[in-house]
Amino acid sequence: MAAVVESIGQVESFGQVAGLPANDDEFAPRTRDLQTLDIRVLLATLIVFFLFVTLLIRIVFPEGQRLTDMVSGEQSALLEADEIGRVDIAGRSVGNIGSFIAHLGDVRRDVKIRPADSIAWSDASEGTTVRNRDAVQTFYNSRARVDFKENNELRIGQNSLVVFRSGAADPFLERRDPAVVVMNGELTGTVNAKYGALGVQFPAGLVELAATSGSGEDVDFRVGINPDGSSTIAIYSGQADVNIAGDHYRISANQGLTIAEDGRTSGARMLPSLPSIRVPYDNAVAKFLAAPPRVRFLWGELPDARIYRLEIAADPGFEEILVDEYLDEPTFTHGNLPSGDYYWRISARDGWVQGPATTPRRLSVVRDSTPPSLELKPVQEVTAGHYALRGRTTPDTRVFVLGQQVETSSSGSFEFLFTPQPGTQSIVVESIDVVGNVAYSSQILHVPGPPGRSE
């Protein structure tokens, strides 16, 4: 027992020598310090983990342009509300918004969709279902087509943001509910006469697109949000009713309306007329040998237009658009079109109001490595000492005989008259087509010398 007591005393003495607390009360402050440190480490670990998860979500689910970046104020409240509410269109009051279902009938390049119940944008693809409050966003040179029933469709242009809202299973109904909210970019489409109307909400007001009663004429339209914040409506067939801060406008076929960002407008006006196409003509063929050809597009100027829009597509429906340029001159040259068939059209713009497009023309770009045909007749002496070489080649080629260019007829025939020196010689003929393919042919001609001279 004395030994135990002695051992305990030695331990206590060791603790005092080492500077350690001699009882539990002296250990408490250090224990609290360790607990505080553990909490700080845990919080730091949680913050790092949260940042990592956030970065991972952004990589796996890339976001498009946020809706809140595109709109503010009343428009932002419009998108965030569960329902748009009652809206008066053309003097008629309609009820709250329900839901609808449509599908992406075509998607070109970089197109994103954000479902109403999602926090992130995802890649859109053909056949994707579009429901109430879903948003579709396109980027540079990207497009999408939204298909509804009975061949009604909406085409979303590049750099556009559209939110879909409707009051029924199909937005093309006589209840005339707003169906589409255009936040940015361009929206075109067709509403056929079987349904009543399609509503389009844009920053300056509300558009009701309705087939003309009695005529059965479809509504072809374009709605655009311009870089200066104004909005433009162009009607190519049918008619539209527009409500802007309580003011009502009716736009008939071949008319347009521009609304400033503050809601001011000068009223409906006529659309620019169709430009006259000069070259290339319809079904033209542009051939090349090595590098793609330089194709010049040319059309006539219009007195009522300042800007022209050129569209070149790989399909007649202009779904796969390759060139979409706004030009201040009636000409454009493209030097990088590979082999294939192309379709192109022109429309004119007066201010922000864009007129109808010309009937699409077809252009074929063909790689041609086949030399032109070249046929020669024997050289004949036409008069004493004078000879003629006749032949035929592919039309629209250049012909050279003995290095001299010879004129050809529209059919490709040619004649070369010359006076050769006595002796045996080779008459070389070359034919060069428009892309640089060359065909060669030659004949041996023996011209006798003067009498008494040996050859």
C-alpha positions as CSV (number, residue, x, y, z in Angstrom):
1,M,0.0,0.0,0.0
2,A,2.8,2.4,0.8
3,A,4.3,1.5,-2.5
4,V,1.1,2.5,-4.3
5,V,0.9,5.7,-2.5
6,E,4.5,6.4,-3.3
7,S,3.9,5.7,-7.0
8,I,0.9,8.1,-7.1
9,G,3.0,10.7,-5.5
10,Q,5.7,10.2,-8.2
11,V,3.1,10.6,-10.9
12,E,1.8,13.8,-9.4
13,S,5.3,15.1,-9.1
14,F,6.1,14.2,-12.7
15,G,3.0,16.1,-13.8
16,Q,4.0,19.1,-11.9
17,V,7.6,18.9,-13.4
18,A,6.2,18.5,-16.9
19,G,3.9,21.5,-16.5
20,L,0.7,19.4,-16.9
21,P,-2.4,20.4,-14.9
22,A,-2.7,18.5,-11.7
23,N,-6.6,18.1,-11.9
24,D,-9.6,18.0,-14.3
25,D,-10.3,21.7,-13.9
26,E,-6.9,22.6,-15.3
27,F,-7.5,20.3,-18.4
28,A,-10.9,21.9,-19.4
29,P,-9.6,25.0,-21.2
30,R,-7.4,22.9,-23.5
31,T,-10.3,20.5,-24.2
32,R,-12.5,23.5,-25.3
33,D,-9.7,24.7,-27.6
34,L,-9.5,21.3,-29.3
35,Q,-13.3,21.2,-29.7
36,T,-13.3,24.7,-31.3
37,L,-10.5,23.6,-33.7
38,D,-12.4,20.5,-34.7
39,I,-15.5,22.6,-35.5
40,R,-13.5,25.0,-37.7
41,V,-11.9,22.1,-39.6
42,L,-15.4,20.5,-40.1
43,L,-16.8,23.8,-41.4
44,A,-13.9,24.3,-43.8
45,T,-14.3,20.8,-45.1
46,L,-18.0,21.3,-45.7
47,I,-17.3,24.6,-47.5
48,V,-14.8,22.9,-49.8
49,F,-17.2,20.0,-50.4
50,F,-20.0,22.4,-51.3
51,L,-17.8,24.3,-53.8
52,F,-16.7,21.0,-55.4
53,V,-20.3,19.8,-55.8
54,T,-21.3,23.2,-57.3
55,L,-18.5,23.1,-59.8
56,L,-19.4,19.5,-60.7
57,I,-23.0,20.4,-61.3
58,R,-22.0,23.3,-63.6
59,I,-19.8,21.0,-65.6
60,V,-22.3,18.1,-65.9
61,F,-25.3,20.4,-66.3
62,P,-24.1,23.5,-68.1
63,E,-26.4,26.6,-67.8
64,G,-27.5,28.7,-70.7
65,Q,-28.2,32.3,-70.3
66,R,-30.2,32.8,-67.1
67,L,-33.7,34.0,-67.5
68,T,-33.1,36.6,-64.8
69,D,-30.2,38.0,-66.8
70,M,-32.6,38.5,-69.7
71,V,-35.5,40.2,-68.0
72,S,-36.2,42.5,-65.0
73,G,-39.1,44.2,-63.4
74,E,-42.5,43.3,-64.7
75,Q,-41.1,40.8,-67.2
76,S,-39.2,39.0,-64.4
77,A,-42.3,38.8,-62.3
78,L,-44.2,37.5,-65.3
79,L,-41.9,34.5,-65.6
80,E,-41.7,33.8,-61.9
81,A,-45.4,33.8,-61.3
82,D,-47.2,30.5,-61.2
83,E,-49.8,31.8,-63.7
84,I,-49.8,34.8,-66.1
85,G,-53.3,35.6,-65.1
86,R,-56.1,37.3,-67.0
87,V,-55.0,39.1,-70.1
88,D,-57.2,41.2,-72.4
89,I,-56.6,40.4,-76.1
90,A,-58.6,42.2,-78.8
91,G,-61.2,43.2,-76.2
92,R,-61.7,39.7,-74.9
93,S,-60.8,38.6,-71.4
94,V,-59.3,35.1,-71.0
95,G,-58.7,33.0,-67.9
96,N,-55.7,31.7,-66.2
97,I,-52.9,29.7,-67.9
98,G,-53.0,26.0,-67.9
99,S,-50.6,23.6,-69.6
100,F,-49.8,22.3,-73.0
101,I,-47.5,19.8,-74.7
102,A,-45.5,20.3,-77.9
103,H,-42.3,18.7,-79.4
104,L,-39.1,19.9,-80.8
105,G,-39.4,18.9,-84.5
106,D,-36.0,20.0,-85.5
107,V,-32.8,21.1,-83.6
108,R,-29.8,22.6,-85.3
109,R,-26.5,23.0,-83.5
110,D,-26.3,24.4,-80.0
111,V,-29.8,24.5,-78.5
112,K,-30.6,24.3,-74.7
113,I,-33.8,23.6,-72.9
114,R,-34.7,24.3,-69.3
115,P,-37.8,22.4,-67.9
116,A,-40.0,24.4,-65.5
117,D,-39.0,22.1,-62.7
118,S,-35.3,22.2,-63.4
119,I,-32.5,24.5,-62.2
120,A,-30.1,23.8,-65.0
121,W,-30.1,23.9,-68.8
122,S,-29.5,20.7,-70.8
123,D,-29.0,19.9,-74.5
124,A,-32.1,19.8,-76.5
125,S,-32.7,17.2,-79.2
126,E,-35.3,16.4,-81.9
127,G,-38.4,14.9,-80.3
128,T,-37.9,16.6,-76.9
129,T,-41.2,17.4,-75.2
130,V,-41.9,21.0,-74.4
131,R,-44.3,21.7,-71.6
132,N,-45.8,24.7,-69.8
133,R,-43.2,27.1,-68.5
134,D,-40.3,25.3,-70.3
135,A,-37.7,27.6,-71.8
136,V,-35.7,27.0,-75.0
137,Q,-32.6,28.9,-75.8
138,T,-30.5,29.0,-79.0
139,F,-27.1,30.4,-79.6
140,Y,-25.1,31.7,-82.6
141,N,-26.1,30.0,-85.8
142,S,-28.4,27.7,-83.9
143,R,-32.1,27.1,-84.5
144,A,-35.0,25.0,-83.3
145,R,-38.5,24.2,-84.6
146,V,-41.4,23.6,-82.2
147,D,-44.3,21.5,-83.7
148,F,-47.9,21.6,-82.5
149,K,-51.0,20.0,-83.9
150,E,-52.3,20.4,-87.5
151,N,-49.0,21.6,-89.0
152,N,-48.8,24.6,-86.7
153,E,-45.2,25.4,-86.0
154,L,-42.9,27.9,-84.4
155,R,-39.3,28.5,-85.6
156,I,-36.8,29.9,-83.1
157,G,-34.0,31.8,-84.6
158,Q,-30.4,32.1,-83.5
159,N,-29.5,33.9,-80.2
160,S,-33.1,33.6,-78.9
161,L,-34.8,32.8,-75.6
162,V,-38.4,31.7,-75.6
163,V,-40.6,30.6,-72.7
164,F,-43.7,28.5,-73.5
165,R,-47.0,29.3,-71.7
166,S,-50.5,28.2,-72.7
167,G,-54.0,27.9,-71.4
168,A,-55.0,24.5,-73.0
169,A,-53.7,21.3,-74.4
170,D,-52.8,23.1,-77.6
171,P,-51.9,26.9,-77.7
172,F,-53.7,27.3,-81.0
173,L,-57.2,27.6,-79.5
174,E,-60.1,30.0,-79.7
175,R,-59.7,30.9,-76.1
176,R,-56.8,33.1,-77.3
177,D,-54.5,32.5,-74.3
178,P,-50.9,33.7,-74.5
179,A,-48.8,30.7,-75.4
180,V,-45.3,32.0,-76.0
181,V,-43.1,34.6,-74.2
182,V,-40.3,35.9,-76.3
183,M,-37.5,37.3,-74.2
184,N,-34.8,37.7,-76.8
185,G,-34.1,37.0,-80.5
186,E,-36.5,36.0,-83.3
187,L,-39.6,33.8,-83.5
188,T,-41.3,33.0,-86.8
189,G,-44.1,30.6,-87.5
190,T,-47.4,29.6,-89.1
191,V,-50.9,29.4,-87.6
192,N,-53.4,27.7,-89.8
193,A,-57.0,28.6,-90.1
194,K,-58.4,25.6,-88.2
195,Y,-57.6,27.1,-84.8
196,G,-58.5,30.5,-83.5
197,A,-55.3,32.3,-82.4
198,L,-51.8,32.1,-80.9
199,G,-50.7,34.6,-78.3
200,V,-47.1,35.9,-78.2
201,Q,-46.0,37.9,-75.3
202,F,-43.0,40.2,-75.9
203,P,-41.4,43.0,-73.8
204,A,-43.5,45.8,-75.2
205,G,-46.9,44.1,-75.5
206,L,-49.0,41.1,-76.5
207,V,-49.7,39.9,-80.0
208,E,-52.7,37.8,-81.0
209,L,-52.0,35.9,-84.3
210,A,-55.3,34.9,-85.8
211,A,-56.3,33.4,-89.2
212,T,-58.4,35.8,-91.2
213,S,-62.0,35.0,-90.6
214,G,-63.8,33.7,-93.7
215,S,-60.8,33.5,-96.0
216,G,-59.1,30.5,-94.3
217,E,-55.7,32.1,-94.9
218,D,-52.9,31.0,-92.6
219,V,-50.9,33.5,-90.6
220,D,-47.3,33.7,-91.4
221,F,-45.4,36.0,-89.0
222,R,-42.2,37.1,-87.5
223,V,-41.7,38.6,-84.1
224,G,-38.2,39.9,-83.1
225,I,-36.6,41.6,-80.2
226,N,-34.1,44.0,-81.5
227,P,-30.7,45.0,-80.2
228,D,-32.0,48.4,-79.0
229,G,-34.7,46.8,-76.9
230,S,-37.5,47.5,-79.3
231,S,-39.8,44.8,-80.7
232,T,-41.0,44.2,-84.2
233,I,-44.0,42.3,-85.6
234,A,-44.2,41.5,-89.3
235,I,-47.3,39.8,-90.8
236,Y,-46.8,38.1,-94.2
237,S,-50.3,36.6,-94.4
238,G,-53.4,36.7,-92.2
239,Q,-53.6,39.3,-89.5
240,A,-52.6,40.1,-86.0
241,D,-54.0,42.1,-83.1
242,V,-51.5,43.9,-80.8
243,N,-52.1,45.3,-77.3
244,I,-49.6,47.8,-76.0
245,A,-50.4,49.3,-72.6
246,G,-54.1,49.3,-73.4
247,D,-53.7,50.6,-77.0
248,H,-55.0,48.3,-79.7
249,Y,-53.5,47.9,-83.2
250,R,-54.5,45.5,-86.0
251,I,-51.8,44.5,-88.5
252,S,-52.9,43.1,-91.8
253,A,-50.9,41.0,-94.3
254,N,-47.8,42.7,-95.7
255,Q,-47.6,45.1,-92.7
256,G,-45.3,45.5,-89.8
257,L,-45.1,47.3,-86.5
258,T,-42.2,48.4,-84.4
259,I,-42.6,49.2,-80.7
260,A,-39.9,51.1,-78.8
261,E,-38.7,49.8,-75.4
262,D,-40.9,52.4,-73.7
263,G,-44.0,51.3,-75.6
264,R,-44.1,54.0,-78.2
265,T,-45.0,53.2,-81.8
266,S,-45.7,55.0,-85.0
267,G,-48.3,52.5,-86.0
268,A,-48.5,49.8,-88.7
269,R,-46.7,50.4,-92.1
270,M,-46.1,48.4,-95.3
271,L,-43.3,45.9,-95.4
272,P,-40.4,46.4,-97.8
273,S,-41.0,44.9,-101.2
274,L,-39.2,41.9,-102.6
275,P,-35.7,42.4,-104.0
276,S,-35.1,41.4,-107.6
277,I,-32.6,38.6,-108.0
278,R,-29.9,38.9,-110.6
279,V,-27.3,36.2,-110.0
280,P,-26.9,33.3,-109.6
281,Y,-30.0,32.2,-111.6
282,D,-32.2,29.4,-110.4
283,N,-30.5,25.9,-110.7
284,A,-27.2,27.5,-111.5
285,V,-24.1,25.3,-111.3
286,A,-20.8,26.6,-110.0
287,K,-17.9,24.3,-110.9
288,F,-14.4,24.1,-109.4
289,L,-11.2,22.0,-109.8
290,A,-9.3,22.3,-106.6
291,A,-10.3,25.2,-104.3
292,P,-14.1,26.0,-103.8
293,P,-15.3,28.7,-106.3
294,R,-16.0,32.3,-105.4
295,V,-19.8,32.6,-105.9
296,R,-21.2,36.1,-106.2
297,F,-24.8,36.8,-105.1
298,L,-26.3,39.9,-106.6
299,W,-29.8,41.5,-106.3
300,G,-31.4,44.9,-107.1
301,E,-31.5,47.7,-104.6
302,L,-34.8,48.9,-103.2
303,P,-35.7,52.5,-102.4
304,D,-37.7,51.5,-99.3
305,A,-34.9,49.3,-97.7
306,R,-31.6,50.0,-96.0
307,I,-30.5,46.5,-95.0
308,Y,-30.7,43.2,-96.8
309,R,-30.8,39.7,-95.3
310,L,-29.1,36.9,-97.1
311,E,-29.8,33.3,-96.1
312,I,-28.0,30.3,-97.6
313,A,-29.2,26.8,-96.5
314,A,-28.4,23.2,-97.2
315,D,-32.0,22.3,-97.6
316,P,-35.1,23.9,-99.3
317,G,-36.9,24.2,-96.0
318,F,-34.1,26.4,-94.6
319,E,-33.7,24.3,-91.5
320,E,-29.9,23.8,-92.0
321,I,-28.9,27.5,-92.5
322,L,-25.3,28.0,-93.3
323,V,-25.2,31.8,-93.9
324,D,-27.5,34.3,-92.2
325,E,-26.1,37.8,-92.9
326,Y,-27.5,41.4,-92.7
327,L,-25.8,43.5,-95.5
328,D,-25.9,47.1,-96.3
329,E,-25.1,46.5,-100.0
330,P,-27.0,44.3,-102.5
331,T,-24.1,41.9,-103.1
332,F,-22.3,39.1,-101.3
333,T,-19.4,36.8,-102.3
334,H,-18.9,33.4,-100.8
335,G,-15.7,31.5,-101.5
336,N,-15.9,28.5,-99.3
337,L,-18.9,26.4,-100.4
338,P,-17.9,22.7,-100.8
339,S,-19.6,20.4,-103.3
340,G,-23.3,20.1,-102.8
341,D,-26.7,21.7,-103.4
342,Y,-27.6,25.0,-101.7
343,Y,-30.7,27.2,-101.5
344,W,-30.7,30.9,-101.0
345,R,-33.1,33.8,-100.5
346,I,-33.1,37.5,-99.9
347,S,-35.3,39.8,-97.8
348,A,-35.2,43.5,-97.3
349,R,-35.4,45.5,-94.0
350,D,-36.7,49.0,-93.4
351,G,-35.5,50.0,-90.0
352,W,-36.3,46.9,-87.9
353,V,-39.3,45.9,-90.1
354,Q,-38.3,42.9,-92.3
355,G,-40.1,42.2,-95.5
356,P,-40.9,38.8,-97.0
357,A,-38.2,36.6,-98.5
358,T,-37.8,35.9,-102.2
359,T,-38.6,32.4,-103.6
360,P,-35.6,30.2,-102.8
361,R,-33.2,29.6,-105.6
362,R,-31.1,26.5,-106.0
363,L,-27.4,26.5,-106.5
364,S,-25.2,23.5,-107.2
365,V,-21.5,23.5,-106.4
366,V,-19.7,20.8,-108.3
367,R,-16.1,19.6,-108.3
368,D,-15.2,19.0,-111.9
369,S,-11.9,17.3,-112.9
370,T,-13.0,16.2,-116.3
371,P,-11.1,17.8,-119.2
372,P,-13.2,19.4,-122.0
373,S,-13.9,17.5,-125.2
374,L,-11.7,18.4,-128.2
375,E,-12.1,17.2,-131.8
376,L,-10.0,18.3,-134.7
377,K,-10.5,18.0,-138.5
378,P,-7.5,17.5,-140.7
379,V,-5.7,20.8,-141.7
380,Q,-6.8,21.9,-145.2
381,E,-5.2,24.2,-147.6
382,V,-7.8,26.8,-148.5
383,T,-5.7,28.9,-150.9
384,A,-2.1,28.7,-152.0
385,G,0.1,28.8,-148.9
386,H,-2.9,29.4,-146.6
387,Y,-4.3,26.7,-144.3
388,A,-7.3,26.2,-142.0
389,L,-7.7,24.1,-138.9
390,R,-11.3,23.5,-137.8
391,G,-12.6,21.7,-134.7
392,R,-15.1,21.5,-131.9
393,T,-14.8,21.6,-128.1
394,T,-17.0,22.0,-125.0
395,P,-18.9,25.3,-125.0
396,D,-17.6,28.1,-122.8
397,T,-14.0,27.1,-123.0
398,R,-10.9,28.9,-124.3
399,V,-9.1,27.5,-127.3
400,F,-5.5,28.2,-128.2
401,V,-3.8,27.1,-131.5
402,L,-0.1,27.6,-131.7
403,G,-0.3,29.8,-128.6
404,Q,-2.9,32.1,-130.1
405,Q,-6.4,32.3,-128.7
406,V,-9.2,31.5,-131.1
407,E,-12.8,32.5,-130.8
408,T,-15.4,29.8,-130.4
409,S,-19.1,29.7,-131.2
410,S,-21.9,29.1,-128.7
411,S,-21.7,25.4,-129.7
412,G,-18.0,25.2,-129.2
413,S,-16.9,25.1,-132.9
414,F,-13.8,27.1,-134.0
415,E,-11.6,27.8,-137.0
416,F,-8.0,28.9,-137.2
417,L,-6.5,30.3,-140.4
418,F,-2.7,30.6,-140.7
419,T,0.1,30.7,-143.1
420,P,2.8,28.2,-142.1
421,Q,6.5,28.1,-143.1
422,P,7.6,25.3,-145.4
423,G,8.6,22.1,-143.6
424,T,7.1,19.6,-141.2
425,Q,5.6,21.0,-138.1
426,S,3.3,20.1,-135.2
427,I,0.1,22.1,-134.8
428,V,-0.8,22.0,-131.0
429,V,-4.4,22.9,-129.9
430,E,-5.4,23.3,-126.2
431,S,-8.9,23.8,-124.7
432,I,-9.2,25.2,-121.2
433,D,-12.6,25.1,-119.4
434,V,-13.8,27.6,-116.8
435,V,-12.3,25.7,-113.8
436,G,-8.9,25.1,-115.4
437,N,-9.2,21.6,-116.9
438,V,-7.1,21.3,-120.0
439,A,-7.5,19.1,-123.1
440,Y,-4.6,18.8,-125.7
441,S,-4.6,17.6,-129.3
442,S,-2.2,18.1,-132.2
443,Q,-1.7,17.4,-135.9
444,I,1.4,17.0,-138.0
445,L,1.4,19.3,-141.0
446,H,3.9,19.0,-143.9
447,V,4.2,22.2,-146.0
448,P,6.2,21.7,-149.3
449,G,8.9,24.2,-150.2
450,P,9.2,26.3,-153.4
451,P,9.8,24.3,-156.7
452,G,13.3,23.1,-157.2
453,R,14.1,23.3,-153.5
454,S,15.1,20.1,-151.8
455,E,13.5,19.4,-148.4
